[in-house]
Amino acid sequence: MIQIVLYQSQYEPQLKELLRGFEAEVEHRLRWPFPSAEISPFDDPESLDENDQDDELMEMVEEGAEDALSQINQGNDDCYLALSPEGNVIGFQVTHLYHNQADKHVKAGDLELSRLYVHPDFRKNGIGRMLDQDCLERVKTVDGINRVITFVEKNNSPNIALKRDLGFRKSTGYQDGARVYHFFQRTI
Ligand SMILES: CC(C)(COP(=O)(O)OP(=O)(O)OC[C@H]1O[C@@H](n2cnc3c(N)ncnc32)[C@H](O)[C@@H]1OP(=O)(O)O)[C@@H](O)C(=O)NCCC(=O)NCCS
């Protein structure tokens, strides 16, 4: 049975490896570990510059994973883990609660689903859905959360299908450099 548990420091090494996977796949469209990388399953993967060096990518992936972990360890972000029956970390979800208005999209009382990841070997088994559903149940019991929001890249069809299925509605688009995101929201 898959269990969803709150992150604790004993899981740090395993979580860090999965955070590297997230950074590689979501930020750089690569399977972790490279160099035997494949392009991720997004519909419309960006092509990588041929001059990109594995070392540079490794560094960016490492930095991204370290930043994410430090936000979790400092208590700025919450993290829940999916554990396999053997007790291994096979997925995670990171959320951030905004206490103040952040920009025109993000208001005080918004809980952002900021990172969701399932190890590629365990996908399509309902684990991503479990992590999201668990979070949506939990927020009902927390005071001060008005809505759940998330930015999903427009070509991330698995995550878009999942969010729509869970009752999220797209309210607007959002562009960050070359990347286009859908802004999804859901009332509690
Ligand atoms: C998005 C992600 C977390 C889904 O995890 P998962 O455990 O494979 O998802 P589930 O098995 O729970 O599937 C839930 C729903 O998602 C959608 N979905 C999942 N994989 C899909 C795919 N390859 N294509 C289309 N829809 C898909 C479906 O609606 C599915 O429901 P269904 O099984 O009833 O059809 C996983 O693909 C992942 O880690 N991707 C890389 C990281 C990422 O893109 N994260 C989101 C951005 S933060």
The ligand as a Gaussian input file, in Angstrom:
#p B3LYP/6-31G(d) Opt

LIG

0 1
 C        2.079000      14.719000     -13.337000
 C        2.461000      13.465000     -12.550000
 C        2.803000      13.833000     -11.110000
 C        1.274000      12.483000     -12.548000
 O        1.604000      11.417000     -11.658000
 P        1.011000       9.949000     -11.860000
 O        1.197000       9.211000     -10.576000
 O        1.559000       9.313000     -13.057000
 O       -0.523000      10.301000     -12.105000
 P       -1.778000       9.345000     -11.802000
 O       -1.460000       7.929000     -12.139000
 O       -2.253000       9.617000     -10.424000
 O       -2.823000       9.884000     -12.856000
 C       -3.829000      10.814000     -12.481000
 C       -4.406000      11.443000     -13.709000
 O       -3.424000      12.257000     -14.348000
 C       -3.613000      12.218000     -15.764000
 N       -2.428000      11.600000     -16.374000
 C       -1.402000      10.989000     -15.747000
 N       -0.472000      10.615000     -16.643000
 C       -0.920000      11.007000     -17.847000
 C       -0.393000      10.958000     -19.163000
 N        0.811000      10.391000     -19.417000
 N       -1.113000      11.516000     -20.167000
 C       -2.312000      12.108000     -19.923000
 N       -2.859000      12.188000     -18.689000
 C       -2.180000      11.647000     -17.666000
 C       -4.860000      11.391000     -15.994000
 O       -5.975000      12.279000     -15.930000
 C       -4.852000      10.492000     -14.779000
 O       -6.115000      10.007000     -14.474000
 P       -6.606000       8.559000     -15.036000
 O       -5.562000       7.587000     -14.560000
 O       -7.933000       8.381000     -14.435000
 O       -6.586000       8.694000     -16.529000
 C        3.679000      12.737000     -13.204000
 O        3.415000      12.576000     -14.589000
 C        5.001000      13.482000     -13.043000
 O        5.692000      13.336000     -12.027000
 N        5.379000      14.266000     -14.072000
 C        6.631000      15.035000     -14.037000
 C        6.575000      16.186000     -13.071000
 C        5.476000      17.156000     -13.430000
 O        5.220000      17.448000     -14.586000
 N        4.842000      17.683000     -12.362000
 C        3.791000      18.666000     -12.517000
 C        4.341000      20.031000     -12.624000
 S        4.648000      20.672000     -11.032000

